Amino acid sequence: MARSEEAEAWANAVYSAIQEIPPGRVTTYAHIALLLGEPQRPRQVGVCLKSLPDPESGLEFNSSTVPWQRVINAQGKISHRGPGSAERQAEALREEGVEITTGSLNEYHISFSRYGWFPKKLPSEEGGNSDDE
């Protein structure tokens, strides 16, 4: 199903914002929504990531140009979206140097105090450094 113009604009804004997360850092669905001025839409951020096109799509925003692995849930855990998805995300983050712990229920957890990225504005909006906290 094709997206409406509004949905396409939202998805593109989400993907652009996620591209600003530095390697080795993570943020939440809710923080991306907040940065985009829509704090009530964290689930829609997740929907955008769930429907992120494959690189073969030829689209500008795809799973090789958008660092989807850098967005996790508000509890600092990787959300399961399907078989093997959490494992793939954990491996992609480990490749960036992020330390991941495994909980008693085999959930993957990332320390926000060590790897969190929570700027007040997107770096592209302030012309600043993407590591600003």
N, C-alpha and C positions, 0 to 999 in steps of 0.2 A: 504494500500500500504506500502510495506517495505521501510525503509530508505536506502539510499546508505551508504557505509562505511563512507564517508566524512560527510554526514548529521548526521549520528549516533554519530560520534566523536564530531561534533559541539554541538549537543543536550546534550551530556554527559558533555561537558565543561561548557555549560550554567547552567545545573542543579548543577554541582559541585560548580560553582561560587556562585549561589544563596544560596546554603547551608551555605555559609560563612557569610551571612548577619545576624547580631545578632538579637535576639528577640526584638521587640519593636522599630525596625529601618526599614527604607524603602530606596530604591534606584530606579533608573530608568532603563528602558530597554536599553537606550543609554549608561548608565554608565556600565552596565554589558558587553555590546558589547565592550566598550572602554577597560575595564579591561582584556578582552580576546584578545585584539590586533586587533579588527575588528570594529572600530568606525562607519563604514558605515552600520553595520548590526543590528541596534536596532529592526527593524521589525522582523527579524529572531529570535531574543530573544523572542519576543511575540508569534511567531508561535510555538516555542518550548514549551512555557508555555501553549498555547492553546491545544497542543497535549500531555500534560503531562499525562501519564497513571494513571489509578485508582490503589489504593493499591492492589486490587484483581488480578492485572496483574501478581504479583509475581516478577516484575522487580525491580532492585535496586533503580532506580529513579522513584518515583511515587508521587502522590499528598499528601501522608502522610510523605514522606521523604524529599521532596523539599518544602521549605517554599515559595511557589508561591505568597502568599498574600503580601510579602514584596517588590514586584516589581510593580511600578506605572508609570504613564506617566510623561513626562518632565514638565508638568504644575502642578505637584503635585496632580493630580487627579487619581482616579481609573477609568480605561477604562472599558466600557461596552462591554462584549464579548458574551452576550446572556442573556436571561431572568433570572433574579435573581443573575447573576454572580457578579455584583458590590456589591450587598447587602451581599453576602456570604464573599466576600473579606473584606468588611468593618467590618463585625462581627468578622472575624478571627483576624484582626488587633486590634480591640477593646479588644479582649481577651488577647492580648499581652500588653495592656496598652497604645495603640496609640490613641490619641484624633483625632477624625474626625469631620470636620464641613461639613454642607450641604449647597450648594449654591442655588441660586434662581431657577436654573433649575434642582434641586434635584441631582446635581453631588456631589460626595464625594471628599473632599479636605483634604490633609495632609500637615502640615507645614514641609518643608525641614529644616528650621532653627532649629527646635526642634527634628525632628525624622530622618533627612536625614543621610545617610551612603554613603560617597563618598571618600573612600581611594584611594591613588595613585596606589596601587598595591593590589592584593588579599593578605590577611594575610598569606595564605599558601605559597605564593611565597617569603615572607620576614621573615617568622617565627615569625611574630609579633602579636599584639593584634588586634582582629577583630573590635575594636572600633576606631582604628586609623583613623583620618580624613584627 
